[in-house]
Amino acid sequence: MNLFKLYSRDILGLGVVGFFILSILGVIFGTIAFFNYASGNTALAASNVHLALSHIIFVIPALIIGHYINRPSWVAEVDKIKFAREKQ
């Protein structure tokens, strides 16, 4: 594994964090939609449900990318590169 793959793995990891943040926003919008629906404001509830569904979808690419970057061969090579850098 060269340094390009190492840094691309780090950038993909940051992408996973961003996707999970967006999916958490979807959960927050869903709870807001529930409270709007419970209070009788169905128009605002429908808008928030649309936002919630469009944000919760982001959990799928986060799981796929997270599975891709946590392959045992990549993790072992990254540890080897970091150990070699510490020795220098």
Steps between C-alpha positions, in 0.01 A plus 500: 500500500642835402435839655228582247293206619568592860375854455209393282396263780509792744292718269248221452484468878414869526231442239354223714484737796325760285246247373421386854453863608253548216311184598482624863348820364240280333411347835472847653272615216291187553445577867413860416251371242346273762452789742358716221255226407402447864429872539280503189726687260492244220640727228820560693510134601489392135787735418709365788424138405629575151820646649534205738473240225741682274759517781456150643592361155859613565554210740524257206815647336653547845465131577631397157805727517562405863501133406734572207764692699505258794623200309753307712770527234471881490499531878813284529683698231406832658631380836821388331549839334431688823741277692770555235450877525533491880828313478658768282 
